[in-house]
Amino acid sequence: MAEFWEALRSQPFMRNALLAGILASLACGIVGTYVVARRIVLISGGIAHAVLGGLGVASYYGFHPLHGALVAALVGAVIIGLASLRSGEREDTIIGAIWATGMAIGILFISQTPGYNVDLMSYLFGNILMVPPRDLYLMAILDIGIVALISMFYKQFLAVCFDEEYARLQGVRVEFFYLLLLCLVALTVVLLIQVVGIVLVIALLTLPAAIAGQYVRSLSGMMIVAVILSGVLSTTGLMVSYLSDLPAGATIIVLCAAVYLISTGLRRLFVLFQSL
């Protein structure tokens, strides 16, 4: 463990990785709580995988891949949201179409980008150790935007997640805030692909919030616990991966899954003993 703290002190890339995990955890805990409460995990997966299309297009035309990811995530969120609200098509069919189309477009543009682009592959599987300082600034800006919107419209999002009919009766524009929520999910996905990649982003978005939901009933309390838990798990996963020479993103996800399984098992045992 001392080796890890020494690396943090002496290696800038390790400090960048730690900061990236903390920045991602803030949005992950807040927005992940809404994803779990509203049960839109599948929609989040569709948005996440549509991001690859934006990464590929941006890289092909010489732009920063994260800028393309941001545009693709927001466009995917709006399309899925509008389609699920107004289209007669099944929601899972639309999500599957966006999911597959985004991935296909990304693969096509990546294949036409000159040379083998390692950076794009790192976005697919995550490489927290390679996060540059300029990306940290973008992550911080996205965090500020997410926190500001949640603070401004907390009650509206709460109503949309738990009682849409009551929200409509109170004059809340349910469709607008549902689309805005999906856009916040899109922003969070862009933050998290830096840490764990597109393939594993759904797990980090949902598992800390799901663990928090087992012990906290209020939405605000669930957010706070999820943010703290996400930060602790990201930091611990980074430390374990460094000491064991393992991929950081995969290590963080395995750790999250292990904590979730242990928590679920202990909670069920507690309920069983109470019933005896």
C-alpha positions in Angstrom: 0.0 0.0 0.0 2.9 2.3 0.7 4.0 1.8 -2.8 0.7 3.1 -4.1 0.9 6.3 -2.0 4.5 6.8 -3.1 3.4 6.6 -6.7 0.7 9.2 -6.0 3.3 11.5 -4.6 5.9 11.1 -7.3 3.9 10.3 -10.5 1.6 12.9 -12.1 -0.3 10.3 -14.1 -1.3 8.6 -10.9 -2.6 11.8 -9.4 -4.6 12.5 -12.7 -6.1 9.0 -12.4 -7.1 9.5 -8.8 -8.7 12.9 -9.6 -10.5 11.4 -12.7 -12.0 8.7 -10.5 -13.2 11.3 -7.9 -14.6 13.6 -10.6 -16.4 10.7 -12.2 -17.7 9.5 -8.9 -19.5 12.7 -8.2 -21.7 12.5 -11.3 -21.9 8.7 -11.0 -23.4 8.8 -7.5 -25.9 11.6 -8.3 -27.1 10.5 -11.7 -26.8 6.8 -11.0 -29.3 7.2 -8.2 -31.9 8.5 -10.7 -31.0 5.7 -13.1 -31.6 3.1 -10.5 -34.7 4.8 -9.1 -36.3 5.4 -12.5 -35.2 2.0 -13.7 -33.6 3.2 -17.0 -30.5 1.1 -16.9 -31.2 -0.3 -20.4 -31.6 3.2 -21.7 -28.3 4.2 -20.1 -26.7 1.2 -21.9 -28.0 2.3 -25.3 -26.7 5.9 -24.7 -23.3 4.5 -23.6 -22.8 2.3 -26.7 -24.0 5.0 -29.1 -21.0 7.1 -27.8 -18.6 5.0 -29.9 -20.1 6.5 -33.1 -19.2 10.0 -31.8 -15.7 8.9 -30.8 -15.1 7.4 -34.3 -16.5 10.4 -36.2 -14.6 13.0 -34.2 -11.3 11.1 -34.5 -11.7 10.6 -38.2 -12.2 14.4 -38.8 -9.4 15.4 -36.4 -11.5 16.6 -33.4 -11.0 15.5 -29.8 -12.7 12.2 -29.3 -14.5 13.3 -26.1 -16.2 16.1 -27.9 -17.6 13.7 -30.4 -18.6 11.4 -27.5 -20.5 14.3 -25.8 -22.5 15.1 -29.0 -23.3 11.5 -29.7 -24.4 10.8 -26.1 -26.7 13.8 -26.1 -28.2 13.0 -29.5 -28.7 9.4 -28.5 -30.4 10.4 -25.3 -32.8 12.8 -27.1 -33.6 10.2 -29.8 -34.3 7.4 -27.3 -36.3 9.8 -25.0 -38.5 11.1 -27.8 -39.0 7.7 -29.3 -40.0 6.2 -26.0 -42.4 9.0 -25.3 -44.0 9.5 -28.6 -43.3 6.6 -30.9 -45.5 3.5 -31.2 -42.4 1.3 -31.3 -41.4 -0.8 -28.4 -38.8 1.0 -26.2 -36.4 -2.0 -26.1 -36.4 -2.1 -29.9 -35.5 1.5 -30.2 -32.7 1.2 -27.6 -31.3 -1.8 -29.4 -31.3 0.0 -32.7 -29.5 3.1 -31.2 -27.1 0.8 -29.4 -26.1 -1.2 -32.5 -26.1 1.7 -34.9 -23.8 3.8 -32.7 -21.4 0.9 -32.4 -21.5 0.2 -36.1 -20.9 3.8 -37.1 -18.0 4.0 -34.6 -16.4 0.9 -36.0 -16.7 2.1 -39.6 -15.1 5.4 -38.9 -12.4 3.9 -36.7 -11.5 1.5 -39.5 -11.1 4.4 -41.9 -9.0 6.5 -39.5 -5.3 6.3 -40.6 -3.2 4.1 -38.4 -4.2 2.0 -35.4 -5.7 4.5 -32.9 -4.9 3.2 -29.4 -6.7 6.1 -27.8 -10.0 5.0 -29.3 -9.5 1.5 -28.0 -8.8 2.9 -24.5 -12.2 4.7 -24.6 -13.8 1.3 -25.4 -12.3 -0.5 -22.4 -11.2 2.5 -20.2 -7.7 3.6 -19.3 -7.8 5.8 -16.2 -4.0 5.9 -16.0 -3.9 7.8 -19.3 -6.3 10.6 -18.6 -4.5 13.9 -19.6 -5.0 17.1 -17.6 -7.1 18.7 -20.4 -9.6 15.9 -20.0 -9.8 16.5 -16.3 -10.9 20.1 -17.0 -13.7 18.8 -19.2 -14.8 16.3 -16.6 -14.8 19.1 -14.0 -17.0 21.3 -16.2 -19.4 18.5 -16.8 -19.6 17.8 -13.1 -20.4 21.4 -12.4 -23.1 21.4 -15.0 -24.7 18.2 -13.7 -24.7 19.4 -10.0 -26.1 22.8 -11.0 -29.0 21.2 -13.0 -29.8 18.7 -10.2 -29.8 21.5 -7.6 -32.1 23.6 -9.7 -34.6 20.9 -10.6 -34.3 18.4 -7.8 -38.0 18.3 -7.0 -39.0 18.0 -10.6 -36.7 15.1 -11.2 -37.9 13.5 -8.0 -41.5 13.7 -9.2 -40.6 12.3 -12.6 -38.9 9.3 -11.1 -41.6 8.3 -8.6 -45.0 9.7 -9.6 -45.4 11.0 -13.2 -49.2 11.4 -12.9 -49.0 13.5 -9.7 -46.2 15.5 -11.4 -48.5 16.3 -14.3 -51.3 17.3 -12.0 -48.9 19.7 -10.3 -48.0 21.3 -13.7 -44.5 19.7 -14.0 -43.5 19.3 -17.7 -42.8 15.6 -17.3 -41.6 15.0 -20.9 -39.1 17.9 -20.7 -37.6 16.8 -17.4 -37.5 13.2 -18.5 -35.4 14.2 -21.6 -33.3 16.4 -19.4 -32.6 13.5 -17.1 -31.5 11.4 -20.0 -29.2 14.2 -21.1 -27.7 14.2 -17.6 -27.2 10.4 -18.0 -25.5 11.1 -21.3 -23.1 13.6 -19.7 -22.3 11.1 -16.9 -21.6 8.4 -19.4 -19.0 10.6 -21.1 -17.4 11.2 -17.7 -17.3 7.5 -16.9 -15.9 6.2 -20.2 -12.6 7.9 -19.1 -12.5 5.6 -16.1 -14.0 2.2 -17.1 -14.7 2.5 -20.8 -17.9 2.1 -22.8 -18.2 -1.6 -22.2 -18.3 -1.4 -18.4 -19.9 2.0 -17.9 -23.3 0.7 -16.9 -21.9 -1.2 -14.0 -20.2 1.8 -12.5 -23.2 4.0 -13.1 -25.6 1.7 -11.3 -23.8 -0.5 -8.7 -22.8 2.2 -6.2 -26.3 3.6 -6.3 -27.9 0.2 -6.0 -25.7 -0.6 -2.9 -26.7 2.8 -1.4 -30.4 2.1 -2.1 -30.2 -1.0 0.1 -29.6 1.1 3.2 -30.9 4.6 2.5 -34.5 5.4 1.6 -34.4 9.1 0.8 -33.2 10.0 -2.6 -30.9 12.8 -1.4 -29.3 10.4 1.2 -28.9 7.7 -1.5 -27.1 10.2 -3.7 -24.6 11.2 -0.9 -23.9 7.6 0.0 -23.5 6.6 -3.7 -21.1 9.4 -4.3 -18.9 8.5 -1.3 -19.1 4.8 -2.1 -18.2 5.4 -5.8 -15.2 7.5 -4.8 -14.0 4.9 -2.3 -14.4 2.0 -4.7 -12.8 3.8 -7.6 -9.8 4.7 -5.4 -9.5 1.2 -3.9 -9.8 -0.3 -7.4 -7.1 2.0 -8.7 -4.8 1.0 -5.8 -5.5 -2.8 -6.2 -4.9 -2.5 -10.0 -1.6 -0.7 -9.5 -0.3 -3.1 -6.9 -1.4 -6.2 -8.8 -0.6 -4.9 -12.3 -4.2 -5.4 -13.5 -6.4 -3.2 -15.8 -7.8 -0.4 -13.6 -11.3 -0.2 -15.1 -12.0 -3.9 -14.9 -10.6 -4.0 -11.3 -12.9 -1.2 -10.2 -16.0 -2.9 -11.7 -15.1 -6.3 -10.2 -14.7 -4.6 -6.8 -18.1 -2.8 -7.2 -19.7 -6.1 -8.1 -18.1 -7.9 -5.2 -19.3 -5.3 -2.7 -22.8 -5.4 -4.2 -23.0 -9.2 -4.0 -21.7 -9.2 -0.4 -24.0 -6.4 0.6 -27.0 -8.1 -0.9 -26.2 -11.4 0.7 -25.7 -9.8 4.2 -28.9 -7.9 3.9 -30.9 -11.0 3.0 -29.3 -12.9 5.9 -30.3 -10.0 8.2 -33.9 -10.1 7.0 -33.9 -13.9 7.4 -32.7 -13.8 11.0 -35.3 -11.1 11.8 -38.1 -13.3 10.5 -37.0 -16.3 12.7 
